[in-house]
Amino acid sequence: MPFVRAWAEKYKDQGLVVIGVHAPEFAFEKKIDNVKKAVGDFKIGYPVAIDNDYKIWRAFENSYWPAHYLIDAKGQIRYHHFGEGNYRQTEQAIQDLLREAGSDMAASAPVAPDAKGAEASPDLKNIRSGETYLGYKRATNFASRETLRADAARDYSVETPNLNEWGLLGTWTIGAEQARLDQPDGSIAYRFSARDLHLVLGSGSSGKPVRFQVTIDGKAPGADHGADTDADGNGTVTSTKLYQLVRQSGDVEARNFEIRFLDPGVEAYAFTFG
């Protein structure tokens, strides 16, 4: 996102037109008010098409978040890149196509946005954990002692998971897309290996803030806390979005992560890593 914003600003007078396409992964992402809030939060100044029916997604035969397509002045797709990274190559392709279309822009250094929090570029060489869904439709590597029960409240318990396994502790209802905490003082545990750990969280239909506390290897995160927690691991779920909970400040190694929710009602959708 920081790179796309920077390209849109840098090359707008040279003929670059940026159009975002929002293809939702979860049901809450189909709500226009949520998209409008995200557009404001991310300071997106270019138009964003809402693709709730996946018509654009299917027309491009796309399978990725994010995906970048560069289209020339004649309407032909000339470049694409799936996933994070390749920013320098993408910007070079933008410059080449603009010059081909008649721009006389001078050579310039590539953009270097000062991205913070979850917007910072991932540490791709050290990621050994992958996106993990908590809803039963796509849940994998579930490590609680009890079997996963769909759409019904159940008490769960978990010991220390193995690498890339996760488990629940407390009374949870696991739905198709998310796990919802029914009673206060419930936890999610995950053993991961990556610089950053993110978790998509929401406060459910009540909309009430949900307090939480994060530990790493059983201790407060200290310097390894994420943008949405403090050094003691404290944070609050105030809206449905991606929360950065861990950013390892030193060497990246496998760690035991746990998030304990002091209040009921939280909904947890998916872990992602950076």
N, C-alpha and C positions, 0 to 999 in steps of 0.2 A: 504493500500500500504506500509506504513513503516514497518508493521509487516511481510508482505510477503518478502520484501527485506531483513529484518533482519534474517528471517528463512533461506532464500536461502544462505546467507553468513555463518551463524553459522553452518549449517548442511551439507554443500556441500561436506565435506571430510568424512562424515558419510554415504553417499549414497543418500541423498535427491536430487531429480531432480525437479526443479520448471519450469513449462510451463504456461505462461499466455495465455489466450484466449480473444481476443478483439471482442466482439459482439456489433456492433454499435446500438445506440438508435436513433440518428439523421443522416440525410444524410451527413452532413459535417464530421461525424466520419468514413465514409467509405473511405475517401481519405487517401491514404497511407502516403502522406507527413505529414498530420496532426497527424497520429499515430506515425510516426517516431519522430516528434517533441515532442510529449507527452512522448514517451519512454525516450528521452534525458532529458526532463525537470524533470521527476520523477526519473531519475538515475536508470532505470531498466536495470539490467545486464543479466537477464535470457531471453530465447527466448519467443516471443509473436506471437501466431498464429492469423492470420486475418480471422475472421469468418463472412465475409460480407453476405454470403448466409445462415447463421444460421444453417449450417449442424451440427456443433459440439453442438451448443445450443440445437437443437432438439434431437440429439443422446443421450444427457444426460437428456432429458426431463426437461431442466432447465427453470426457470421463474424469476431469480433474478440477480440483480447487487448489490453487488458482491456475488459470490457463490464460496465456497472452497470445493474441493474434494480431499481426500487422497486415493491413490491407492497403494496397497501393491506390494511386489516383484513378485507376481504371476499375477498381472494385475487386481486384484479385488478391486472394490471400497469398502473401509472399514469405511469411515467417511465422512460426509459432514456437512457443515454449511452454511446457507443462511443469508445474510445481515451482518451488522457490529456486532462487539462484539465477545464474546466467545474465545478471543485470548489465554488465559491460557489453556483452555480445548483443543483447536486445537493444541497448541504446545505440550501438553502432549501426544496427539494422534500421532503426528509426532515422538516423542521419542519412544513410544511403538512400532510403526511399524518398525522403524529403528533397534531397539534391536531384534525384531522378525526376521528381515532379517539378523542378524548376527553382528550388530554393538556392540562394547563393550564400548560405550561412558559412561563417568561418569555422575552422576547426576549434574545438573546445574540449576541455577536460570533462570526463563523465561526471554525472551528478553524484554527490556523496551525502545523502540525507542523514541527519542526526536522529536516527530512529531510537525510540526508547520503549521499555516494557515489552509487551508481546509483539510490537511492531518491529523490533530489532531482527535483523537477519538471523536465521538459525545457524547453529554450529553443526553443519551437515556431516563433517568428518567424525563427529563423536556421538551421533545419534544411533543408539542400538535398541530403542524402544519405538514402537509404532502406534498410530492412532488406535485407541481402544474404546469401544462403545459399551455403555452400561445398560442400555435397553435390551430386552431379550431378543429382539428381532435380529441384532447383529452382535450380541455379546459373545466374547471368546475369553478363554483363560481365566474363568471364574474359579476362585480358590477358597471360598467359604466352605465350612464343614457341611453345611446344609445345601441341598440341591436348589437351584434357582426355580422359584415358583412365579409363574406369570400372573400379573393383574390381581394379586392377593397379598395381604400383609403377612409377613413372616419374620420371626426372630432369626437373625443370622449371627454367626461368630466366625472368627478367622484368626489363625496364627500368622507367622511371618510368611508372606507369599514368596515363591521363587521368582526369578527374574521375569518380568513382563506378565506376571500374574497379579490379579487384584481380588479383593474380597470386601464384604460388608460386615459391619458389626452394629447390632441394634435392630430395631423394628423398621423394615423397609417394604415398600410395594414396588416391584419391578414391572414397569410398563414396557410397551413396544420400543419406545425411544429413550426412556429415562428411568432412573431409580429415584423414588420419592421417600424421604424420611418421614415416618408416621409419628415417632415419639422423639423427644429431645435426647441429646447425648448419644447420637449415632455417628459412626465413622466409616471412612473408606480407606483401605490400605492398598498400596501398590509398590512393588519393587521395580525400579526403573533405572535406566542408564542413558542420560542425556544431560546437556547443560541446563535446559529449561523444561519445566513441567507446567503445563496448562490444563485447566479443567473447565469445561463449559457448564456453568451453574445458573440456576434461576430460583426465584423465591416462590414459584408456583402461583396458583390462582389467588392466594391471599395477598400477594404483593408486599407482605411484611418483610422487613430486613431480617436476615438470618446471620447470626454471629458464628464464626468458626475459628479454629486454632489449628495450625499446621505444625507438625514435627518432622524432622529428618533424622533417621536413625535414633528415634526416641527422644531427641533434644530439640530445643528451639532452633530455628534455622540460622539465626545470627546473620552473618554476611551473605549467606546463601538464600536469603528470602527473595521472593519475587516482587513485582511491581504492585501487586494487590495484597501484600502482607507486610507486616513490619518485622523487625528483628526478633521479636518474641513469637512470631507466627500468627499474630492476630489479624483478622480481617472480617469483612461483612459482605454478604451477598445482597446487593441493592437492586439489581436488574438482571435479566437473562442475557448473559454474554460469556465470552471467554475470559477467565481469570488466570493471570500468571502467578503461580504460587511458589515456584522455586526457580532460582537462577544460580547455579553453582559458580562461585567466584574463583575457585581454584581449579585444580585438575578435575576433569570429569570422570566420575566413577559410579558404579552401581550403588544406589542408596535405597533405604527403606523410607517411603513416604506415607504419612498418615494425616488425614484431615478429619477433625472432630467437630461436629456441628452442635452448638449449644442450644439451638432452637429447632423445632420441627418444621416440616413443610418444604425444605430445600429439595430441588430437583437437580440431579446430576446426569449429564448427557454423555460426555465423551472426554477422554484424556487426549491431548496432543503434546508433541515434544519439539523442542527447538535447539 
